[in-house]
């Protein structure tokens, strides 16, 4: 992890903003322009994992074409010290999860402004075939309006509302190998039923998640809560959300119908666009005196105390708008005549960044029946790890399944478990993460990053009856593997080490992988191997690069482009494989030998040998030694 003052690809680190699922985020000074950017750097532990590298690069590729005032802009990307980085727009302010942790529920006008901004950004992404798939308060950034800053909690309206972290976004109708991430505890509070069940999802899944987020903004708590992961899943799939007005009596009753439609179990019953949901939510406030902040909240004794802002602002209708949701969402340009002055800064709290996000305070909840969100999150890992029972959704439980069998292969973890009588579906967890929900009793889990893992399974029938989670499976150890690039390691097994972290390959080389070509659309997959002169990896002796394609024709075409104006000669390797050899001194500081095989599976590959500071003849001499 970099520290303040460090340089990353020319950017000077000014502050550490946080840690994400795949990398660290820094506030950094631009190398040339007088501005600060947010710099996301892939964590070093994942740098050699081709799947993680592909997923990280994909985040930049997906978001870069999106230019919208409610989406965080991506500026640039690159590689520094073997680590991938993305430069993004720096958004001063706070994420909505921290706002809720400091003071919830939010002022209804602020909540509607946030929902409208997020909806505008989502609609812009959806029109381009892009889904977010992880809409939640923590992924919404808000910059306070005039007067915000230290010592002043800010004022309505906010200066900016932006959607961030498209890290698990997926282009609609595109099939990739990068969607093997499970649904985490934090996401589960907002996940759509189809997302939980592993069914095909589209833009309407984002609308469901935005509806669940709006519910929390207006009530102070997510629509569903449970001390177990499976309890949350069951609620999203089978239960209607409690009426928002039952948790915040100051809300107009029309809000209940709007949120219920946004969170309908059937995607066809939801709003067709996020913008239409935002419009309907604003319209629900038209004739009520609810725009002055949260209404009275019951105290533990059950007596009502007046809201401190209840008489601060007169009743009025909330501004509606028919403006296109591609436009910036500044409510001062959308208000109807007669809108009262914005709520003063004293009625809002939570604009100043907190050290870490805390779950929002529940509103109108019985302590005897509902565990506070913070406690629930803290208990989840222990509950799953110990195999404790999750909350049953109806009388009578199913038989608890036996622990699943888990077997690690080079590309996956193969899981199987016994059928439970009357069960129609199962849920499988990997440590504290749901990785499968469906009817089968087997599942091939995408191979996780290196570590130790245990698995549990629970059963459910069509009536909603559930079992307890099974005991943990036997722990399995996952080591770094080549993943999608395993066929290259198998093809050149005498050259490439068994895993990227190993140095048991030829001549002690260190190797890593890449998937894809940044310059051209191709099927190329690459393993890079470097022989270093020192243990620190600062001085390279030579490199061997293996590019593999889907077909021999594609490999030959790539070799022809690379070897343009070079004369090829017939060549036979030390292991008897034939091909065409090209020698190149085009790069002044290095000699290159390029070998295109012409027989067998190797015909789909091109092998490069690169020797820094020496001519191509030195690369040709080294090629004679390679076990290829």
Phi, psi and omega per residue, in radians:
X1 nan 2.304 -3.120
X2 -1.355 2.745 -3.130
X3 -2.010 2.889 3.104
X4 -0.994 2.295 -3.121
X5 1.744 -0.348 3.124
X6 -1.187 2.686 3.083
X7 -1.810 2.334 3.068
X8 -2.238 1.858 -3.138
X9 0.907 0.658 3.132
X10 1.619 -0.331 3.100
X11 -1.401 2.332 3.089
X12 -1.705 2.185 -3.100
X13 -1.188 2.189 3.110
X14 -1.793 -0.519 -3.099
X15 -2.862 2.694 3.036
X16 -1.700 2.011 -3.045
X17 -1.528 -0.527 -3.129
X18 2.862 3.116 3.125
X19 -2.157 2.273 3.128
X20 -1.849 -2.995 -3.091
X21 -1.143 -0.527 -3.084
X22 -2.071 -0.281 -3.065
X23 -2.791 -3.131 3.115
X24 -1.817 2.622 -3.094
X25 -2.103 2.299 -3.095
X26 -2.199 2.605 2.874
X27 -1.537 2.189 -3.010
X28 -2.415 2.535 3.097
X29 -1.372 2.268 3.119
X30 -1.075 2.485 -3.087
X31 -1.067 -0.522 -3.033
X32 -2.208 -0.564 -3.067
X33 -1.623 2.623 3.127
X34 -1.410 1.167 3.134
X35 -2.656 2.870 3.054
X36 -1.854 2.407 3.060
X37 -2.032 2.845 2.974
X38 -1.668 2.176 -3.075
X39 -1.968 2.075 3.114
X40 -1.805 2.156 -3.063
X41 -2.065 2.232 3.126
X42 -1.101 2.240 -3.103
X43 -1.014 2.400 -3.007
X44 -1.022 -0.528 3.135
X45 -1.118 -0.342 -3.118
X46 -1.848 -0.041 -2.932
X47 -1.064 -0.551 -3.108
X48 -1.667 0.006 3.120
X49 -1.471 1.991 -3.056
X50 -1.089 -0.566 -3.140
X51 -1.204 -0.774 3.121
X52 -1.156 -0.681 3.126
X53 -1.094 -0.752 3.141
X54 -1.112 -0.718 -3.140
X55 -1.141 -0.687 -3.127
X56 -1.156 -0.801 3.114
X57 -1.125 -0.602 -3.130
X58 -1.091 -0.591 3.127
X59 -1.017 -0.771 3.127
X60 -1.202 -0.730 -3.105
X61 -1.102 -0.656 -3.099
X62 -1.247 -0.757 -2.997
X63 -1.505 -0.459 -3.049
X64 -0.937 -0.708 3.141
X65 -1.285 -0.197 -3.119
X66 -1.447 2.038 3.076
X67 -2.111 1.735 -3.064
X68 -2.620 2.477 -3.082
X69 -1.140 -0.232 -3.133
X70 -1.927 0.296 3.066
X71 -2.237 2.315 3.110
X72 -1.087 2.222 -3.071
X73 -1.396 2.416 3.026
X74 -1.735 2.216 -3.064
X75 -1.700 -0.774 -2.969
X76 -2.819 2.937 3.044
X77 -2.661 2.864 3.136
X78 -3.130 -2.910 3.139
X79 -2.229 2.322 3.115
X80 -2.383 2.157 -3.119
X81 0.904 0.686 3.124
X82 1.339 0.092 -3.135
X83 -1.989 2.386 3.114
X84 -1.375 2.519 3.086
X85 -2.438 2.674 3.062
X86 -2.259 2.261 3.061
X87 -1.684 2.167 -3.084
X88 -2.219 2.907 3.057
X89 -1.051 2.279 3.056
X90 -1.514 2.164 -3.101
X91 -1.912 1.836 3.116
X92 -1.219 2.514 3.128
X93 2.344 -2.291 -2.967
X94 -2.709 2.662 3.036
X95 -1.487 2.758 -3.009
X96 -1.174 -0.501 3.094
X97 -1.043 -0.679 3.129
X98 -1.283 -0.592 3.050
X99 -1.052 -0.780 -3.133
X100 -1.173 -0.621 3.138
X101 -1.143 -0.574 -3.112
X102 -1.391 -0.650 -3.107
X103 -2.869 2.070 3.141
X104 -2.494 2.735 -0.081
X105 -1.221 2.930 3.141
X106 -1.382 2.778 2.972
X107 -0.953 2.320 -3.075
X108 -0.990 -0.624 3.127
X109 -1.175 -0.713 3.088
X110 -1.124 -0.748 3.118
X111 -1.035 -0.789 -3.140
X112 -1.151 -0.652 3.107
X113 -1.119 -0.730 3.113
X114 -1.126 -0.805 -3.138
X115 -1.080 -0.719 3.136
X116 -1.102 -0.734 3.121
X117 -1.123 -0.807 3.126
X118 -1.090 -0.726 3.139
X119 -1.058 -0.721 3.132
X120 -1.092 -0.760 3.117
X121 -1.148 -0.717 3.132
X122 -1.142 -0.753 -3.135
X123 -1.071 -0.683 3.102
X124 -1.092 -0.722 3.111
X125 -1.191 -0.743 -3.106
X126 -1.106 -0.639 3.113
X127 -1.108 -0.397 3.112
X128 -1.715 0.202 3.078
X129 1.352 0.415 -3.092
X130 -2.022 2.302 3.017
X131 -1.866 2.742 3.082
X132 -1.575 -0.893 3.066
X133 1.301 0.077 3.102
X134 -2.615 0.796 3.099
X135 -1.252 2.172 3.118
X136 -2.871 2.878 -3.081
X137 -0.952 -0.636 -3.099
X138 -1.165 -0.328 -3.130
X139 -1.787 0.341 3.068
X140 -2.111 2.128 -3.122
X141 -1.818 2.415 -3.119
X142 -2.246 2.215 3.020
X143 -1.711 2.190 -3.090
X144 -1.132 2.729 3.130
X145 -1.361 -2.896 -3.104
X146 -1.002 2.307 3.129
X147 1.728 -0.156 3.134
X148 -1.313 2.750 3.110
X149 2.424 -3.050 -3.123
X150 -1.009 2.320 3.126
X151 1.433 -0.118 3.130
X152 -2.445 2.145 -3.004
X153 -1.351 0.044 3.080
X154 1.703 3.057 -3.124
X155 -2.541 2.773 3.046
X156 -1.367 2.624 -0.173
X157 -1.408 2.789 3.085
X158 -1.177 2.692 3.129
X159 -1.257 -0.596 -3.100
X160 -2.680 2.547 2.989
X161 -2.255 2.129 -3.036
X162 -2.391 2.463 3.069
X163 -1.562 2.335 3.138
X164 -2.253 3.067 3.065
X165 1.060 1.231 2.995
X166 -1.544 0.531 -3.048
X167 -1.090 -0.473 3.106
X168 -2.029 0.375 3.099
X169 -1.149 2.745 -3.094
X170 -2.434 2.274 3.050
X171 -1.168 2.247 -3.103
X172 -1.023 2.489 3.091
X173 1.167 0.197 3.132
X174 -1.880 2.276 3.139
X175 -1.691 2.170 3.125
X176 -2.301 3.036 3.046
X177 -1.798 0.318 -3.018
X178 -1.892 0.241 -3.045
X179 -1.926 0.479 -3.103
X180 -1.438 0.111 3.131
X181 -1.317 2.451 3.105
X182 -1.401 3.086 3.097
X183 -1.629 2.104 -3.064
X184 -1.476 2.980 3.137
X185 -0.985 -0.814 -3.089
X186 -1.065 -0.651 -3.139
X187 -1.334 -0.519 -3.019
X188 -1.058 -0.481 3.116
X189 -1.129 -0.293 -3.028
X190 -2.220 0.070 -3.029
X191 -1.347 2.497 3.123
X192 -1.332 2.750 3.113
X193 -0.996 -0.732 -3.107
X194 -1.197 -0.538 3.087
X195 -1.208 -0.716 3.125
X196 -1.130 -0.705 -3.085
X197 -1.383 -0.091 3.136
X198 1.353 0.281 3.105
X199 -1.411 2.954 3.108
X200 -1.093 2.336 -3.108
X201 -2.056 2.704 3.062
X202 -2.404 -2.848 -3.050
X203 -1.027 -0.459 -3.105
X204 -1.204 -0.337 3.024
X205 -1.161 -0.692 3.063
X206 -1.107 -0.627 3.132
X207 -1.142 -0.707 3.068
X208 -1.025 -0.839 -3.119
X209 -1.112 -0.646 3.079
X210 -1.163 -0.641 3.069
X211 -1.094 -0.750 3.109
X212 -1.133 -0.639 3.093
X213 -1.166 -0.782 3.114
X214 -1.059 -0.679 3.098
X215 -0.975 -0.782 -3.127
X216 -1.218 -0.652 3.111
X217 -1.037 -0.657 -3.032
X218 -1.566 -0.380 -3.087
X219 -2.007 -0.322 -3.120
X220 1.635 -0.015 -3.128
X221 -2.640 2.655 3.077
X222 -1.093 2.814 -3.111
X223 -1.109 -0.555 -3.125
X224 -2.236 2.526 3.070
X225 -2.543 2.607 3.135
X226 -2.834 2.607 3.062
X227 -1.337 0.156 3.103
X228 -2.432 2.660 3.139
X229 -1.152 -0.725 -3.115
X230 -1.190 -0.547 3.062
X231 -1.080 -0.706 3.083
X232 -1.130 -0.762 -3.133
X233 -1.059 -0.814 -3.123
X234 -1.066 -0.724 -3.125
X235 -1.099 -0.803 3.140
X236 -1.106 -0.613 -3.052
X237 -1.440 -0.526 -2.963
X238 -2.210 -0.325 -3.030
X239 -1.849 2.533 2.996
X240 -1.373 2.504 3.124
X241 -1.152 2.526 3.057
X242 -1.032 2.593 3.112
X243 -1.012 2.295 3.123
X244 -1.035 -0.592 -3.134
X245 -1.181 -0.345 3.088
X246 -1.307 -0.295 3.134
X247 -1.842 -0.441 3.077
X248 -2.406 1.689 -3.046
X249 -1.161 -0.195 3.128
X250 -1.400 -0.157 -3.114
X251 -1.391 2.570 3.045
X252 -1.240 2.596 -3.097
X253 -1.104 -0.443 3.140
X254 -1.075 -0.409 -3.141
X255 -1.115 -0.600 -3.103
X256 -1.038 -0.791 -3.116
X257 -1.167 -0.653 -3.136
X258 -1.139 -0.828 -3.138
X259 -1.168 -0.641 3.121
X260 -1.097 -0.687 3.118
X261 -1.207 -0.725 3.124
X262 -1.068 -0.565 -3.079
X263 -1.861 0.474 3.105
X264 -1.076 2.491 -3.128
X265 -1.114 -0.686 3.131
X266 -1.518 2.096 -3.136
X267 -0.967 -0.522 -3.139
X268 -1.147 -0.373 -3.105
X269 -1.566 -0.054 -3.126
X270 -1.508 3.003 3.041
X271 -1.072 2.470 -3.109
X272 -1.218 -0.467 3.110
X273 -2.361 2.751 3.090
X274 -1.158 -0.602 3.132
X275 -1.103 -0.671 3.108
X276 -1.158 -0.607 3.049
X277 -1.115 -0.789 -3.131
X278 -1.091 -0.719 3.110
X279 -1.079 -0.781 -3.123
X280 -1.126 -0.638 3.129
X281 -1.148 -0.740 3.101
X282 -1.129 -0.729 -3.122
X283 -1.097 -0.488 -3.125
X284 -1.144 -0.311 -3.123
X285 -1.706 0.132 -2.956
X286 -1.061 -0.691 -2.953
X287 -2.051 0.357 -3.075
X288 -2.071 2.753 3.130
X289 -1.623 1.054 -3.035
X290 -2.125 0.217 -3.041
X291 -1.708 0.333 -3.094
X292 -1.948 0.209 3.117
X293 2.032 3.105 -3.120
X294 -1.026 2.504 3.137
X295 -1.397 -3.021 -3.112
X296 -1.048 2.423 3.097
X297 -1.970 2.402 -3.141
X298 -1.207 2.426 3.039
X299 -1.557 3.003 -3.054
X300 -0.996 -0.470 -3.140
X301 -1.441 -0.057 3.092
X302 1.552 0.041 3.133
X303 -1.571 2.568 -3.120
X304 -1.536 2.381 3.034
X305 -2.012 2.455 -3.073
X306 -1.167 2.532 3.066
X307 -1.192 2.410 -3.135
X308 -1.156 -0.269 -3.122
X309 -1.939 0.121 -3.012
X310 -1.089 -0.511 -3.138
X311 -1.961 0.138 -3.067
X312 -1.311 -0.562 -3.080
X313 -2.283 2.342 -3.131
X314 -1.178 2.781 3.104
X315 -1.145 2.556 3.122
X316 -2.845 2.930 3.040
X317 -1.453 2.647 3.117
X318 -1.510 2.508 -3.087
X319 -1.167 2.263 3.003
X320 -1.739 2.971 -3.108
X321 -2.693 2.522 3.011
X322 -1.983 0.213 3.141
X323 -1.133 2.610 3.132
X324 -1.108 2.507 -3.080
X325 -1.424 0.127 2.972
X326 -1.375 -0.255 -2.992
X327 -1.554 2.727 3.061
X328 -0.997 2.564 -3.024
X329 -1.796 1.125 3.056
X330 -1.544 1.914 -3.040
X331 -1.164 -0.291 3.136
X332 -1.233 -0.342 3.119
X333 -1.689 -0.012 -3.063
X334 -2.042 -0.045 -3.006
X335 -1.314 2.587 3.015
X336 -1.345 2.766 3.047
X337 -1.019 2.505 3.064
X338 1.624 0.024 3.104
X339 -1.142 2.292 -3.117
X340 -1.207 2.923 3.103
X341 -1.005 2.653 3.124
X342 -1.084 2.669 3.123
X343 -1.073 2.447 -3.099
X344 -1.187 2.830 -3.110
X345 -1.068 -0.484 -3.091
X346 -1.158 -0.321 -3.109
X347 -1.577 -0.086 3.134
X348 -2.076 2.542 3.095
X349 -2.368 2.836 2.986
X350 1.717 0.149 3.140
X351 -1.312 -0.546 -3.086
X352 -1.291 2.323 -3.110
X353 -1.016 2.455 3.072
X354 -1.796 2.789 -3.125
X355 -1.016 -0.605 3.133
X356 -2.730 2.642 -3.130
X357 -1.221 2.400 3.035
X358 -2.003 2.593 3.084
X359 -1.085 2.600 -3.126
X360 -1.159 2.633 3.103
X361 -1.241 2.352 3.077
X362 -1.184 2.646 3.129
X363 -2.070 2.305 3.092
X364 0.927 0.865 3.116
X365 -1.964 2.539 3.083
X366 -1.458 2.154 -3.132
X367 -1.102 -0.416 -3.103
X368 -1.338 -0.384 -3.032
X369 -2.053 -0.299 -3.068
X370 -2.241 2.263 3.108
X371 -1.453 2.424 3.116
X372 -1.022 2.586 -3.008
X373 -1.034 -0.757 -3.124
X374 -1.048 -0.741 3.112
X375 -1.163 -0.671 -3.137
X376 -1.085 -0.775 3.139
X377 -1.109 -0.679 -3.134
X378 -1.184 -0.534 -3.081
X379 -1.448 -0.377 -3.008
X380 -0.964 -0.883 -3.070
X381 -1.061 -0.717 3.133
X382 -1.173 -0.680 3.139
X383 -1.114 -0.823 -3.125
X384 -1.162 -0.735 -3.088
X385 -1.124 -0.585 -3.114
X386 -1.571 -0.115 -3.138
X387 1.283 0.463 -3.121
X388 -1.239 2.825 -3.096
X389 -1.233 2.488 2.987
X390 -1.597 2.999 -3.064
X391 -1.192 2.222 3.110
X392 -1.382 2.484 -3.099
X393 -1.662 -0.123 3.077
X394 -2.775 2.937 -3.075
X395 -1.124 2.399 3.067
X396 1.555 2.156 -3.129
X397 -1.854 2.699 3.016
X398 -1.385 2.895 3.092
X399 -1.119 2.434 3.130
X400 -1.251 2.243 -3.134
X401 -1.170 2.775 2.967
X402 -1.263 2.739 3.099
X403 -1.008 2.499 3.134
X404 -1.260 2.684 3.002
X405 -1.518 2.338 -3.116
X406 -2.209 2.223 3.130
X407 -2.280 2.203 -3.118
X408 -1.537 2.260 3.022
X409 -1.992 -3.083 -3.114
X410 -1.217 -0.330 -3.070
X411 -2.167 -0.164 -3.015
X412 -2.815 3.081 2.944
X413 -2.010 2.027 -3.107
X414 -1.531 2.136 -3.083
X415 -2.053 2.491 3.052
X416 -2.605 2.678 3.139
X417 -2.669 2.838 -3.101
X418 -1.351 2.592 3.079
X419 -1.214 2.504 3.065
X420 -1.864 2.279 -3.127
X421 -0.945 2.361 3.106
X422 1.279 -0.100 -3.136
X423 -1.302 2.437 3.097
X424 -2.005 -0.228 3.114
X425 -2.685 2.802 -3.106
X426 -2.370 2.722 3.047
X427 -2.196 2.308 -3.138
X428 -2.077 2.345 3.077
X429 -2.012 2.545 3.024
X430 -2.011 1.873 -2.943
X431 0.950 -2.024 -3.095
X432 -1.857 0.448 -3.031
X433 -2.239 2.312 3.074
X434 -1.329 2.225 -3.137
X435 -2.065 -0.208 -3.135
X436 -2.699 2.482 2.975
X437 -2.553 2.061 -3.111
X438 3.048 -3.050 -3.013
X439 -1.497 -0.251 -3.009
X440 -1.349 2.819 3.062
X441 -1.898 0.283 3.004
X442 -2.412 2.665 3.103
X443 -2.711 2.365 3.052
X444 -1.737 1.842 -3.080
X445 -1.504 2.278 3.052
X446 -0.938 2.383 -3.052
X447 -1.063 2.142 -3.120
X448 -1.350 3.055 3.078
X449 -1.164 2.810 -3.072
X450 -0.951 2.467 -3.133
X451 2.779 -3.059 3.102
X452 -1.882 2.314 -3.011
X453 -2.317 2.539 2.959
X454 -2.187 2.744 -3.059
X455 -2.262 2.555 3.076
X456 -2.346 2.739 3.127
X457 -2.370 2.527 3.046
X458 -2.309 2.719 -3.061
X459 -2.057 2.743 3.091
X460 -2.616 2.554 3.089
X461 -1.852 3.117 -3.033
X462 -1.209 -0.277 3.109
X463 -1.573 0.009 3.125
X464 1.613 0.009 3.070
X465 -1.216 2.461 -3.063
X466 -2.205 2.815 3.025
X467 -1.810 2.998 2.932
X468 -1.320 2.786 3.000
X469 -1.170 2.527 3.072
X470 -1.171 2.957 2.959
X471 -1.159 2.863 3.132
X472 -1.093 2.543 2.955
X473 -1.194 2.968 2.983
X474 -1.096 2.436 -3.115
X475 -1.128 2.425 3.082
X476 -2.087 2.470 3.117
X477 -1.767 2.212 3.128
X478 -1.916 2.186 3.119
X479 -1.853 2.835 3.114
X480 -1.083 2.264 3.098
X481 -2.252 3.103 3.138
X482 -1.393 -0.232 3.085
X483 1.001 -2.134 -3.115
X484 -1.092 -0.348 -3.083
X485 -1.681 0.151 -3.130
X486 -0.972 -0.672 3.116
X487 -1.014 -0.533 3.101
X488 -1.210 -0.778 3.122
X489 -1.088 -0.631 3.114
X490 -1.215 -0.681 -3.095
X491 -1.195 -0.674 -3.124
X492 -2.021 0.933 -2.995
X493 -1.173 -0.398 3.103
X494 -1.458 -0.212 -3.116
X495 -1.812 -0.808 -3.023
X496 -1.625 2.354 3.120
X497 -1.162 2.892 -3.064
X498 -1.141 -0.463 3.116
X499 -2.566 2.772 -3.122
X500 -1.078 -0.435 -3.115
X501 -1.517 -0.118 -3.065
X502 -1.597 2.668 3.035
X503 -2.038 0.474 -3.106
X504 -1.568 0.222 3.063
X505 -1.424 -2.980 -3.093
X506 -1.063 2.256 3.009
X507 1.029 0.405 3.107
X508 1.186 0.445 -3.122
X509 -1.164 2.626 3.003
X510 -1.780 2.322 -3.015
X511 -2.220 2.677 3.029
X512 -2.599 2.995 -3.028
X513 -2.217 2.804 3.033
X514 -2.437 2.617 -3.113
X515 -2.209 1.933 3.101
X516 1.907 3.031 -3.132
X517 -2.211 2.139 -3.093
X518 -1.286 -0.398 -3.066
X519 -1.650 -0.607 -3.062
X520 -2.302 2.677 3.044
X521 -1.369 2.029 -3.119
X522 -2.740 3.035 3.116
X523 -1.674 0.240 -3.010
X524 -1.072 2.350 2.989
X525 -2.247 2.425 -2.928
X526 -2.290 2.432 2.903
X527 -2.048 2.177 3.107
X528 -1.799 2.308 3.070
X529 -2.237 2.344 -3.107
X530 -2.230 2.312 3.005
X531 -1.715 2.046 -3.093
X532 -1.713 2.626 3.099
X533 -1.490 -0.270 -3.120
X534 -2.305 2.779 -3.103
X535 -1.216 -0.421 -3.102
X536 -1.372 -0.184 3.132
X537 1.293 0.555 -3.118
X538 -1.719 -0.404 -3.023
X539 -2.201 1.915 -3.076
X540 -1.475 2.333 3.046
X541 -1.466 -0.853 3.070
X542 -2.846 2.927 3.090
X543 -2.237 2.528 2.973
X544 -2.146 2.189 -3.077
X545 -2.131 2.218 3.140
X546 -1.999 2.002 3.043
X547 -1.775 2.248 3.129
X548 -2.147 2.399 -3.100
X549 -2.102 3.013 -3.117
X550 -1.267 -0.534 -3.074
X551 -2.350 2.689 3.052
X552 -1.053 -0.598 -3.121
X553 -1.114 -0.716 3.131
X554 -1.181 -0.660 3.113
X555 -1.139 -0.755 3.133
X556 -1.129 -0.696 3.120
X557 -1.108 -0.705 3.113
X558 -1.125 -0.701 3.118
X559 -1.133 -0.700 -3.139
X560 -1.109 -0.693 3.112
X561 -1.136 -0.789 -3.127
X562 -1.125 -0.670 -3.046
X563 -1.646 0.421 -3.124
X564 -0.993 2.291 -3.132
X565 1.210 0.229 3.064
X566 -1.872 2.551 3.132
X567 -1.637 2.187 3.133
X568 -1.639 2.598 3.102
X569 -2.244 2.634 3.090
X570 -1.107 2.558 -3.039
X571 -2.613 2.510 3.054
X572 -2.183 2.229 -3.081
X573 -1.352 3.035 -3.135
X574 -1.096 -0.413 3.130
X575 -1.731 0.185 3.011
X576 1.538 0.188 3.111
X577 -1.559 2.430 -3.049
X578 -1.814 2.772 3.118
X579 -3.127 -2.882 3.132
X580 -2.022 2.289 -3.096
X581 -1.893 2.320 3.062
X582 -2.104 2.330 3.071
X583 -1.934 2.363 -3.046
X584 -2.383 2.282 2.976
X585 -2.008 0.445 -3.127
X586 -1.070 -0.645 3.079
X587 -1.488 2.050 -3.024
X588 -1.074 -0.529 -3.024
X589 -1.672 0.121 -3.123
X590 -2.797 2.591 3.034
X591 -1.767 2.553 -3.064
X592 -2.267 2.407 2.960
X593 -2.095 2.210 -3.044
X594 -2.107 2.100 -3.081
X595 -2.027 2.123 3.052
X596 -1.873 1.943 3.141
X597 -1.219 2.732 -3.128
X598 -2.245 0.157 3.129
X599 -2.399 2.636 3.035
X600 1.103 -2.831 3.137
X601 -1.122 -0.445 3.126
X602 -1.147 -0.311 3.124
X603 -1.134 -0.261 3.081
X604 -1.511 0.065 -3.031
X605 -2.170 2.769 3.017
X606 -2.267 2.236 -3.114
X607 -1.899 2.261 3.092
X608 -1.922 2.418 2.943
X609 -2.116 2.162 -3.064
X610 -2.157 2.206 -3.141
X611 -2.105 1.923 -3.121
X612 -1.142 2.437 3.034
X613 1.254 0.167 -3.123
X614 -2.343 2.818 -3.117
X615 -1.339 3.029 -3.123
X616 -1.074 -0.510 3.135
X617 -1.067 -0.596 3.100
X618 -1.174 -0.640 3.086
X619 -1.157 -0.655 3.118
X620 -1.150 -0.695 3.099
X621 -1.096 -0.696 3.126
X622 -1.175 -0.650 -3.132
X623 -1.027 -0.595 3.137
X624 -1.082 -0.464 -3.101
X625 -1.490 -0.355 -2.987
X626 -1.248 2.411 3.140
X627 -1.441 1.180 -3.128
X628 -2.150 nan nan
